[in-house]
Amino acid sequence: MDTTLLKTFLVLNETKSFSRTAERVGRSQSAVSMQIQKLEEILRCELFERTKRTVTLTTNGERLILHARKILSLTQTMLNEFLEPQISGTIRFGAPEDFTTFHLPAILSEFTQTHPGITLNVQCNLTRSLMKSFSEDKFDLIVIKKDDKENIPNSRILLNEKLVWVISKSLLNSVSPTGDQALPLVLSPSPCVYRERAIQSLTQAEIRWIETFTSPSVAGIVAAVRAGLGCAILPQEMVPSGLKIMNPSLGWPKLEDAQICLLAKDLDNPAVKSLSGYIEEKISINRKL
């Protein structure tokens, strides 16, 4: 089995687009189509249902996902063991605090164990601040959050993050976007993707709001919401117990997903390329297991 076919299969499943997959894997659109066709011939079944606008997995395609991820993970582990322990260097790595604490502890720990020659210098900050520092050559690799319509050259999608409104249960009967009072908001300081998303969605829905608490950390945001100081936006998978997810049917503005992406300064650097690929592979596997 040619693992490049499996990689293309997984990227196509993520992007749902042959053109975007071609950009991601560095091949032409026709070459991507031929790779998928070859994989279907090998497995003797259709993996995708194709229309002019959409690409969706068939039942057999869904069955293949877990196998493909396991094969690629095992292949990468083998390569790491035989080849990458020789790689050395220091990587200046930046990521948003919530993503780092929720997704990365085990991944970074495993990476440092399998790559003893690489030293990680990890810093957490808000996306806009990370991008500014990245442009000033202060980072080699960063994780960022962005709107799916925002075009950032060379960014590689890790996952789509579903965003939700949250509030403490004590405020359920006293705070509403359809009420007469301005909606109290718990926000991160500017510049922040979630802050921009919250204000934009409320403005478009013509809902009055007032900033009641500001914190640069997710822990501070959660603590303020729990204390009943206002509502906030959080990734759905990170909503802690004790907070209530609000339903858009009750007047809460709908929130578009955020894209979590990797942005590397120089993928020709073996250490940076190694960490970038490791994070992509592990995030992809963890999302399915």
QUIMOPE-V424601 format. One record per residue. PHI is phi as a letter, one per 30 degrees, with the letter a starting at -180 (none if undefined). D_LAST is the distance of its C-alpha to the last C-alpha in whole Angstrom. Layout:
BEGIN
PHI:D_LAST
PHI:D_LAST
END
This chain:
BEGIN
none:22
d:23
d:20
d:21
d:21
d:17
d:17
d:20
e:18
d:15
d:17
d:19
d:16
d:16
d:20
h:21
a:24
d:26
d:28
d:25
d:23
e:26
d:27
d:24
c:24
i:28
b:29
d:31
d:30
d:31
d:30
d:26
d:27
d:29
d:26
d:24
d:27
d:27
d:23
d:24
d:27
d:25
d:23
h:26
a:24
d:23
c:20
b:21
c:24
c:26
b:29
d:31
c:29
b:25
b:23
b:20
d:18
d:19
e:18
d:18
d:16
d:13
d:13
d:13
e:11
d:8
d:11
d:12
d:10
d:10
d:14
d:14
d:12
d:15
d:17
d:17
d:17
d:20
d:22
e:22
d:23
c:26
c:27
d:25
e:27
d:30
d:29
b:31
k:32
c:31
c:28
d:29
c:26
b:26
a:23
d:23
e:23
d:21
d:18
d:19
d:19
d:16
c:14
c:16
e:17
d:15
d:15
d:18
d:19
d:17
d:19
d:22
d:22
d:21
b:24
d:27
d:29
c:28
c:29
c:27
c:29
c:26
b:28
c:27
a:28
d:28
e:28
d:31
d:32
d:30
d:31
d:35
d:34
d:32
d:35
c:37
i:36
c:34
b:31
c:29
a:26
b:25
c:22
b:24
c:23
b:25
d:26
d:25
c:29
d:29
c:30
c:29
e:30
i:28
d:25
c:21
d:19
c:16
a:15
c:16
c:17
d:18
c:21
b:23
d:26
b:27
a:30
d:31
d:31
d:35
c:36
e:34
c:38
c:40
b:38
a:37
d:37
c:40
d:42
d:45
d:44
d:42
d:38
d:38
c:35
c:33
b:32
d:32
d:35
d:35
c:34
a:31
d:28
d:28
e:31
d:32
d:30
d:31
d:35
d:35
d:33
d:36
d:38
d:38
d:38
h:41
c:40
d:41
b:40
b:41
d:39
c:39
a:37
b:35
b:33
d:31
c:28
d:26
d:27
d:30
d:29
d:27
d:30
d:33
d:31
d:31
d:34
i:35
d:36
l:35
c:32
a:29
c:26
b:23
d:19
e:18
d:15
c:17
d:20
d:21
d:22
j:26
c:26
c:26
d:24
c:27
d:28
e:29
d:31
c:33
j:34
d:32
d:32
d:29
c:26
d:25
d:21
c:22
c:20
c:19
b:20
c:21
b:25
c:27
d:30
a:31
d:28
d:31
d:30
e:28
d:27
d:26
d:24
d:22
d:21
e:20
d:18
d:16
d:15
e:15
d:13
d:10
d:10
d:9
d:6
d:5
d:6
c:4
d:0
END
